Amino acid sequence: MSQHRSLKTAGSVGTKRSVLKRGERIKLMKARGQWKEGRLPTGLPKTKSE
């Protein structure tokens, strides 16, 4: 079964995502010094991507 043409993308054009995945948010928070060791990865605050 083929995919409908409206659902196909032109590939990764390099658009910047406005939403980060959980692992990416933790990594960014560690780089900024906002992550405390032993903290649960649920309920993270919103972070703006760089």
C-alpha distance matrix in Angstrom:
0.0 3.8 6.8 9.4 12.3 14.8 13.5 13.8 17.2 19.6 20.1 23.0 25.7 28.2 28.5 30.8 29.4 31.8 30.7 31.6 30.2 32.8 33.6 34.0 36.3 38.4 38.7 39.9 42.3 43.8 44.3 46.1 48.1 46.8 45.3 47.6 47.1 46.5 44.7 41.6 38.4 37.7 39.0 39.2 40.7 38.8 39.2 38.8 37.1 39.3
3.8 0.0 3.8 6.5 8.9 11.7 10.6 10.4 13.8 16.1 16.8 20.0 22.4 25.2 25.5 28.0 26.9 29.4 28.8 29.8 28.8 31.7 32.4 32.5 34.8 37.1 37.3 38.1 40.7 42.3 42.6 44.3 46.6 45.3 44.1 46.7 46.3 46.0 44.1 41.2 37.8 37.1 38.2 38.2 39.4 37.2 37.3 36.7 34.8 36.8
6.8 3.8 0.0 3.8 6.3 8.4 6.9 7.1 10.7 13.4 14.4 17.4 19.7 22.3 22.3 24.7 23.6 25.9 25.4 26.6 25.9 28.9 29.9 29.7 31.9 34.4 34.6 35.3 37.8 39.6 39.9 41.3 43.7 42.4 41.3 44.0 43.9 43.7 41.6 38.7 35.2 34.5 35.3 35.2 36.2 33.9 34.0 33.3 31.5 33.6
9.4 6.5 3.8 0.0 3.8 5.5 5.6 6.9 10.6 13.3 15.2 18.2 19.9 22.7 22.2 24.8 23.7 25.8 25.6 27.4 27.1 30.2 31.5 31.1 32.9 35.8 36.1 36.3 38.9 40.9 41.1 42.3 44.8 43.3 42.5 45.3 45.5 45.3 43.0 40.1 36.6 35.6 36.1 36.0 36.6 34.1 34.4 33.4 31.9 34.0
12.3 8.9 6.3 3.8 0.0 3.8 5.4 5.4 8.6 10.6 13.1 16.3 17.5 20.6 20.3 23.1 22.6 24.9 25.3 27.2 27.3 30.7 31.8 31.0 32.9 35.9 35.9 35.9 38.6 40.7 40.5 41.6 44.4 43.1 42.6 45.6 46.0 46.1 43.8 41.1 37.5 36.7 37.0 36.5 36.8 34.0 34.0 32.6 30.9 32.7
14.8 11.7 8.4 5.5 3.8 0.0 3.8 5.6 8.1 10.7 13.3 15.9 16.8 19.6 18.5 21.2 20.4 22.3 22.8 25.0 25.5 28.9 30.4 29.4 30.9 34.1 34.4 34.1 36.6 39.0 38.8 39.6 42.4 40.9 40.6 43.7 44.3 44.4 41.9 39.2 35.6 34.5 34.5 34.0 34.2 31.3 31.4 30.0 28.6 30.6
13.5 10.6 6.9 5.6 5.4 3.8 0.0 3.8 6.5 9.9 11.5 13.9 15.5 18.0 17.1 19.4 18.2 20.3 20.3 22.2 22.3 25.6 27.0 26.2 27.9 31.0 31.3 31.2 33.7 36.0 36.0 37.0 39.6 38.2 37.6 40.6 41.0 41.0 38.6 35.9 32.3 31.3 31.6 31.1 31.6 28.9 29.0 27.9 26.4 28.6
13.8 10.4 7.1 6.9 5.4 5.6 3.8 0.0 3.8 6.8 8.4 11.3 13.0 15.9 15.7 18.4 17.9 20.5 20.7 22.3 22.4 25.9 26.8 25.8 27.9 30.9 30.7 30.8 33.6 35.6 35.3 36.6 39.3 38.2 37.7 40.7 41.1 41.3 39.1 36.6 32.9 32.4 32.8 32.0 32.5 29.7 29.4 28.0 26.1 27.9
17.2 13.8 10.7 10.6 8.6 8.1 6.5 3.8 0.0 3.8 5.3 7.9 9.3 12.1 12.0 15.0 14.9 17.8 18.4 20.0 20.5 24.2 24.9 23.5 25.6 28.7 28.3 28.1 31.1 33.0 32.5 33.7 36.6 35.7 35.4 38.6 39.1 39.7 37.5 35.3 31.5 31.2 31.5 30.3 30.6 27.6 26.9 25.3 23.1 24.6
19.6 16.1 13.4 13.3 10.6 10.7 9.9 6.8 3.8 0.0 3.8 6.8 7.2 10.7 11.3 14.8 15.6 18.8 20.0 21.3 22.2 26.0 26.3 24.5 26.8 29.9 29.0 28.6 31.9 33.7 32.7 34.1 37.2 36.6 36.5 39.8 40.4 41.3 39.2 37.3 33.5 33.5 33.8 32.2 32.2 29.2 28.0 26.0 23.5 24.4
20.1 16.8 14.4 15.2 13.1 13.3 11.5 8.4 5.3 3.8 0.0 3.8 5.8 8.7 10.2 13.3 14.1 17.6 18.4 19.2 19.8 23.4 23.4 21.7 24.3 27.1 26.0 25.9 29.3 30.8 29.9 31.5 34.5 34.1 33.8 37.1 37.5 38.4 36.5 34.7 30.9 31.3 31.8 30.2 30.4 27.5 26.2 24.4 21.6 22.4
23.0 20.0 17.4 18.2 16.3 15.9 13.9 11.3 7.9 6.8 3.8 0.0 3.8 5.4 7.2 10.1 11.1 14.8 15.7 16.2 17.2 20.8 20.6 18.5 21.2 24.0 22.7 22.4 25.9 27.4 26.3 27.9 31.0 30.7 30.5 33.9 34.4 35.6 33.7 32.1 28.4 28.9 29.4 27.4 27.6 24.7 23.0 21.1 18.1 18.8
25.7 22.4 19.7 19.9 17.5 16.8 15.5 13.0 9.3 7.2 5.8 3.8 0.0 3.8 5.7 9.2 11.3 14.8 16.6 17.5 19.1 22.8 22.7 20.1 22.4 25.5 24.1 23.2 26.7 28.4 26.9 28.2 31.5 31.4 31.6 35.2 36.0 37.4 35.4 34.1 30.4 30.9 31.0 28.8 28.5 25.3 23.4 20.9 18.0 18.2
28.2 25.2 22.3 22.7 20.6 19.6 18.0 15.9 12.1 10.7 8.7 5.4 3.8 0.0 3.8 6.3 9.0 12.4 14.3 14.8 16.8 20.3 20.0 17.1 19.4 22.4 20.8 19.7 23.2 24.9 23.2 24.5 27.9 27.9 28.3 31.9 32.8 34.4 32.5 31.5 27.7 28.5 28.6 26.1 25.6 22.5 20.3 17.8 14.6 14.6
28.5 25.5 22.3 22.2 20.3 18.5 17.1 15.7 12.0 11.3 10.2 7.2 5.7 3.8 0.0 3.8 6.3 9.4 11.8 13.2 15.6 19.2 19.5 16.6 18.2 21.6 20.5 19.1 22.3 24.4 23.0 23.7 27.2 26.7 27.3 31.0 32.2 33.7 31.5 30.3 26.6 26.9 26.6 24.2 23.4 20.1 18.1 15.5 12.8 13.3
30.8 28.0 24.7 24.8 23.1 21.2 19.4 18.4 15.0 14.8 13.3 10.1 9.2 6.3 3.8 0.0 3.8 6.4 9.0 10.2 13.1 16.5 16.9 13.7 14.9 18.4 17.4 15.7 18.7 21.1 19.6 20.2 23.6 23.1 23.8 27.5 29.0 30.6 28.2 27.3 23.7 24.1 23.6 20.9 20.0 16.6 14.5 11.8 9.1 9.8
29.4 26.9 23.6 23.7 22.6 20.4 18.2 17.9 14.9 15.6 14.1 11.1 11.3 9.0 6.3 3.8 0.0 3.8 5.5 7.2 10.0 13.5 14.5 11.7 12.6 16.3 16.0 14.5 17.2 19.8 19.1 19.5 22.6 21.6 22.0 25.6 27.0 28.2 25.6 24.4 20.7 20.8 20.3 17.9 17.3 14.0 12.4 10.4 8.3 10.4
31.8 29.4 25.9 25.8 24.9 22.3 20.3 20.5 17.8 18.8 17.6 14.8 14.8 12.4 9.4 6.4 3.8 0.0 3.8 6.7 10.1 13.0 14.7 12.0 11.7 15.5 15.9 13.9 15.9 19.1 18.5 18.3 21.3 19.8 20.6 24.1 25.9 27.1 24.2 23.0 19.5 19.2 18.1 15.8 14.5 11.0 9.8 7.8 6.9 9.8
30.7 28.8 25.4 25.6 25.3 22.8 20.3 20.7 18.4 20.0 18.4 15.7 16.6 14.3 11.8 9.0 5.5 3.8 0.0 3.8 6.7 9.5 11.7 9.7 9.3 13.0 13.9 12.6 14.4 17.4 17.6 17.6 20.1 18.3 18.5 21.8 23.4 24.2 21.3 19.7 16.2 15.7 14.9 12.9 12.3 9.2 8.8 8.3 7.8 11.3
31.6 29.8 26.6 27.4 27.2 25.0 22.2 22.3 20.0 21.3 19.2 16.2 17.5 14.8 13.2 10.2 7.2 6.7 3.8 0.0 3.8 6.5 8.1 5.9 6.0 9.6 10.4 9.6 11.6 14.3 14.7 15.2 17.5 16.0 15.7 19.0 20.2 21.1 18.6 17.2 13.5 13.9 13.8 11.3 11.5 9.2 8.0 8.4 7.2 10.5
30.2 28.8 25.9 27.1 27.3 25.5 22.3 22.4 20.5 22.2 19.8 17.2 19.1 16.8 15.6 13.1 10.0 10.1 6.7 3.8 0.0 3.8 5.6 5.2 6.2 8.8 10.0 10.6 12.3 14.3 15.5 16.5 18.3 16.6 15.5 18.3 18.9 19.4 17.0 15.1 11.3 11.9 12.7 10.8 12.2 10.9 10.5 11.7 10.7 13.7
32.8 31.7 28.9 30.2 30.7 28.9 25.6 25.9 24.2 26.0 23.4 20.8 22.8 20.3 19.2 16.5 13.5 13.0 9.5 6.5 3.8 0.0 3.8 5.4 5.1 6.3 8.6 9.9 10.5 12.4 14.3 15.4 16.3 14.4 12.6 15.1 15.5 15.7 13.3 11.4 7.6 8.5 9.9 8.1 10.5 10.3 10.4 12.7 12.3 15.3
33.6 32.4 29.9 31.5 31.8 30.4 27.0 26.8 24.9 26.3 23.4 20.6 22.7 20.0 19.5 16.9 14.5 14.7 11.7 8.1 5.6 3.8 0.0 3.8 5.4 5.2 6.2 8.6 9.9 10.6 12.5 14.3 15.2 14.1 12.1 14.5 14.3 15.0 13.4 12.1 8.7 10.9 12.8 10.7 13.0 13.0 12.0 14.0 12.8 15.0
34.0 32.5 29.7 31.1 31.0 29.4 26.2 25.8 23.5 24.5 21.7 18.5 20.1 17.1 16.6 13.7 11.7 12.0 9.7 5.9 5.2 5.4 3.8 0.0 3.8 5.5 5.1 6.1 8.6 9.9 10.6 12.4 14.2 13.4 12.3 15.4 16.0 17.3 15.5 14.8 11.3 13.3 14.3 11.4 12.6 11.7 9.9 11.0 9.3 11.3
36.3 34.8 31.9 32.9 32.9 30.9 27.9 27.9 25.6 26.8 24.3 21.2 22.4 19.4 18.2 14.9 12.6 11.7 9.3 6.0 6.2 5.1 5.4 3.8 0.0 3.8 5.4 5.1 6.1 8.6 9.9 10.5 12.1 10.5 9.8 13.1 14.4 15.7 13.3 12.8 9.5 11.1 11.4 8.1 8.9 8.3 6.7 8.9 8.5 11.0
38.4 37.1 34.4 35.8 35.9 34.1 31.0 30.9 28.7 29.9 27.1 24.0 25.5 22.4 21.6 18.4 16.3 15.5 13.0 9.6 8.8 6.3 5.2 5.5 3.8 0.0 3.8 5.4 5.0 6.1 8.6 9.8 10.3 9.0 7.0 10.0 10.8 12.2 10.4 10.4 7.7 10.4 11.4 8.3 10.0 10.8 9.5 12.0 11.7 13.6
38.7 37.3 34.6 36.1 35.9 34.4 31.3 30.7 28.3 29.0 26.0 22.7 24.1 20.8 20.5 17.4 16.0 15.9 13.9 10.4 10.0 8.6 6.2 5.1 5.4 3.8 0.0 3.8 5.5 5.2 6.3 8.8 9.9 10.0 8.6 11.7 12.2 14.4 13.2 13.7 11.2 14.1 15.2 12.0 13.1 13.2 10.9 12.5 11.2 12.2
39.9 38.1 35.3 36.3 35.9 34.1 31.2 30.8 28.1 28.6 25.9 22.4 23.2 19.7 19.1 15.7 14.5 13.9 12.6 9.6 10.6 9.9 8.6 6.1 5.1 5.4 3.8 0.0 3.8 5.4 5.1 6.3 8.6 8.6 8.8 12.5 14.0 16.4 14.8 15.5 12.9 15.2 15.4 11.7 11.7 11.2 8.2 9.3 8.2 8.9
42.3 40.7 37.8 38.9 38.6 36.6 33.7 33.6 31.1 31.9 29.3 25.9 26.7 23.2 22.3 18.7 17.2 15.9 14.4 11.6 12.3 10.5 9.9 8.6 6.1 5.0 5.5 3.8 0.0 3.8 5.4 5.0 6.0 5.0 5.3 9.1 11.3 13.7 11.9 13.1 11.3 13.5 13.4 9.8 9.7 10.3 8.0 10.2 10.5 11.5
43.8 42.3 39.6 40.9 40.7 39.0 36.0 35.6 33.0 33.7 30.8 27.4 28.4 24.9 24.4 21.1 19.8 19.1 17.4 14.3 14.3 12.4 10.6 9.9 8.6 6.1 5.2 5.4 3.8 0.0 3.8 5.4 5.0 5.9 5.0 8.0 9.4 12.4 11.7 13.5 12.2 15.2 15.8 12.5 13.1 14.0 11.8 13.7 13.4 13.8
44.3 42.6 39.9 41.1 40.5 38.8 36.0 35.3 32.5 32.7 29.9 26.3 26.9 23.2 23.0 19.6 19.1 18.5 17.6 14.7 15.5 14.3 12.5 10.6 9.9 8.6 6.3 5.1 5.4 3.8 0.0 3.8 5.5 7.8 8.3 11.4 12.9 16.2 15.4 17.2 15.6 18.4 18.7 15.1 15.0 15.1 12.2 13.1 12.1 11.5
46.1 44.3 41.3 42.3 41.6 39.6 37.0 36.6 33.7 34.1 31.5 27.9 28.2 24.5 23.7 20.2 19.5 18.3 17.6 15.2 16.5 15.4 14.3 12.4 10.5 9.8 8.8 6.3 5.0 5.4 3.8 0.0 3.8 5.6 7.9 11.1 13.5 16.7 15.5 17.5 16.1 18.4 17.9 14.2 13.3 13.5 10.6 11.6 11.7 11.2
48.1 46.6 43.7 44.8 44.4 42.4 39.6 39.3 36.6 37.2 34.5 31.0 31.5 27.9 27.2 23.6 22.6 21.3 20.1 17.5 18.3 16.3 15.2 14.2 12.1 10.3 9.9 8.6 6.0 5.0 5.5 3.8 0.0 3.8 5.7 8.0 10.6 14.0 13.2 15.8 15.3 17.8 17.5 14.2 13.8 15.0 12.8 14.6 15.0 14.9
46.8 45.3 42.4 43.3 43.1 40.9 38.2 38.2 35.7 36.6 34.1 30.7 31.4 27.9 26.7 23.1 21.6 19.8 18.3 16.0 16.6 14.4 14.1 13.4 10.5 9.0 10.0 8.6 5.0 5.9 7.8 5.6 3.8 0.0 3.8 6.6 9.9 12.6 10.9 13.3 12.7 14.7 14.0 10.8 10.3 12.0 10.6 13.1 14.3 15.0
45.3 44.1 41.3 42.5 42.6 40.6 37.6 37.7 35.4 36.5 33.8 30.5 31.6 28.3 27.3 23.8 22.0 20.6 18.5 15.7 15.5 12.6 12.1 12.3 9.8 7.0 8.6 8.8 5.3 5.0 8.3 7.9 5.7 3.8 0.0 3.8 6.5 9.1 7.7 10.1 9.8 12.5 12.7 9.8 10.7 12.9 11.9 14.8 15.6 16.7
47.6 46.7 44.0 45.3 45.6 43.7 40.6 40.7 38.6 39.8 37.1 33.9 35.2 31.9 31.0 27.5 25.6 24.1 21.8 19.0 18.3 15.1 14.5 15.4 13.1 10.0 11.7 12.5 9.1 8.0 11.4 11.1 8.0 6.6 3.8 0.0 3.8 6.4 5.8 9.3 10.4 13.1 13.6 11.7 12.9 15.7 15.3 18.4 19.4 20.5
47.1 46.3 43.9 45.5 46.0 44.3 41.0 41.1 39.1 40.4 37.5 34.4 36.0 32.8 32.2 29.0 27.0 25.9 23.4 20.2 18.9 15.5 14.3 16.0 14.4 10.8 12.2 14.0 11.3 9.4 12.9 13.5 10.6 9.9 6.5 3.8 0.0 3.8 5.5 8.8 10.3 13.5 15.0 13.5 15.5 18.3 17.9 21.0 21.5 22.6
46.5 46.0 43.7 45.3 46.1 44.4 41.0 41.3 39.7 41.3 38.4 35.6 37.4 34.4 33.7 30.6 28.2 27.1 24.2 21.1 19.4 15.7 15.0 17.3 15.7 12.2 14.4 16.4 13.7 12.4 16.2 16.7 14.0 12.6 9.1 6.4 3.8 0.0 3.8 6.5 9.2 11.9 13.8 13.3 16.0 19.0 19.3 22.7 23.4 25.0
44.7 44.1 41.6 43.0 43.8 41.9 38.6 39.1 37.5 39.2 36.5 33.7 35.4 32.5 31.5 28.2 25.6 24.2 21.3 18.6 17.0 13.3 13.4 15.5 13.3 10.4 13.2 14.8 11.9 11.7 15.4 15.5 13.2 10.9 7.7 5.8 5.5 3.8 0.0 3.8 6.4 8.7 10.2 9.7 12.4 15.6 16.3 19.9 20.9 23.0
41.6 41.2 38.7 40.1 41.1 39.2 35.9 36.6 35.3 37.3 34.7 32.1 34.1 31.5 30.3 27.3 24.4 23.0 19.7 17.2 15.1 11.4 12.1 14.8 12.8 10.4 13.7 15.5 13.1 13.5 17.2 17.5 15.8 13.3 10.1 9.3 8.8 6.5 3.8 0.0 3.8 5.5 7.9 8.5 11.9 15.0 16.2 19.8 20.8 23.3
38.4 37.8 35.2 36.6 37.5 35.6 32.3 32.9 31.5 33.5 30.9 28.4 30.4 27.7 26.6 23.7 20.7 19.5 16.2 13.5 11.3 7.6 8.7 11.3 9.5 7.7 11.2 12.9 11.3 12.2 15.6 16.1 15.3 12.7 9.8 10.4 10.3 9.2 6.4 3.8 0.0 3.8 6.7 6.5 10.1 12.5 13.6 17.0 17.7 20.4
37.7 37.1 34.5 35.6 36.7 34.5 31.3 32.4 31.2 33.5 31.3 28.9 30.9 28.5 26.9 24.1 20.8 19.2 15.7 13.9 11.9 8.5 10.9 13.3 11.1 10.4 14.1 15.2 13.5 15.2 18.4 18.4 17.8 14.7 12.5 13.1 13.5 11.9 8.7 5.5 3.8 0.0 3.8 5.6 9.3 11.7 13.7 17.2 18.5 21.6
39.0 38.2 35.3 36.1 37.0 34.5 31.6 32.8 31.5 33.8 31.8 29.4 31.0 28.6 26.6 23.6 20.3 18.1 14.9 13.8 12.7 9.9 12.8 14.3 11.4 11.4 15.2 15.4 13.4 15.8 18.7 17.9 17.5 14.0 12.7 13.6 15.0 13.8 10.2 7.9 6.7 3.8 0.0 3.8 6.5 9.2 12.0 15.6 17.5 20.7
39.2 38.2 35.2 36.0 36.5 34.0 31.1 32.0 30.3 32.2 30.2 27.4 28.8 26.1 24.2 20.9 17.9 15.8 12.9 11.3 10.8 8.1 10.7 11.4 8.1 8.3 12.0 11.7 9.8 12.5 15.1 14.2 14.2 10.8 9.8 11.7 13.5 13.3 9.7 8.5 6.5 5.6 3.8 0.0 3.8 6.5 8.6 12.3 14.1 17.1
40.7 39.4 36.2 36.6 36.8 34.2 31.6 32.5 30.6 32.2 30.4 27.6 28.5 25.6 23.4 20.0 17.3 14.5 12.3 11.5 12.2 10.5 13.0 12.6 8.9 10.0 13.1 11.7 9.7 13.1 15.0 13.3 13.8 10.3 10.7 12.9 15.5 16.0 12.4 11.9 10.1 9.3 6.5 3.8 0.0 3.8 6.3 10.0 12.6 15.5
38.8 37.2 33.9 34.1 34.0 31.3 28.9 29.7 27.6 29.2 27.5 24.7 25.3 22.5 20.1 16.6 14.0 11.0 9.2 9.2 10.9 10.3 13.0 11.7 8.3 10.8 13.2 11.2 10.3 14.0 15.1 13.5 15.0 12.0 12.9 15.7 18.3 19.0 15.6 15.0 12.5 11.7 9.2 6.5 3.8 0.0 3.8 6.8 9.7 12.9
39.2 37.3 34.0 34.4 34.0 31.4 29.0 29.4 26.9 28.0 26.2 23.0 23.4 20.3 18.1 14.5 12.4 9.8 8.8 8.0 10.5 10.4 12.0 9.9 6.7 9.5 10.9 8.2 8.0 11.8 12.2 10.6 12.8 10.6 11.9 15.3 17.9 19.3 16.3 16.2 13.6 13.7 12.0 8.6 6.3 3.8 0.0 3.8 6.4 9.3
38.8 36.7 33.3 33.4 32.6 30.0 27.9 28.0 25.3 26.0 24.4 21.1 20.9 17.8 15.5 11.8 10.4 7.8 8.3 8.4 11.7 12.7 14.0 11.0 8.9 12.0 12.5 9.3 10.2 13.7 13.1 11.6 14.6 13.1 14.8 18.4 21.0 22.7 19.9 19.8 17.0 17.2 15.6 12.3 10.0 6.8 3.8 0.0 3.8 6.5
37.1 34.8 31.5 31.9 30.9 28.6 26.4 26.1 23.1 23.5 21.6 18.1 18.0 14.6 12.8 9.1 8.3 6.9 7.8 7.2 10.7 12.3 12.8 9.3 8.5 11.7 11.2 8.2 10.5 13.4 12.1 11.7 15.0 14.3 15.6 19.4 21.5 23.4 20.9 20.8 17.7 18.5 17.5 14.1 12.6 9.7 6.4 3.8 0.0 3.8
39.3 36.8 33.6 34.0 32.7 30.6 28.6 27.9 24.6 24.4 22.4 18.8 18.2 14.6 13.3 9.8 10.4 9.8 11.3 10.5 13.7 15.3 15.0 11.3 11.0 13.6 12.2 8.9 11.5 13.8 11.5 11.2 14.9 15.0 16.7 20.5 22.6 25.0 23.0 23.3 20.4 21.6 20.7 17.1 15.5 12.9 9.3 6.5 3.8 0.0
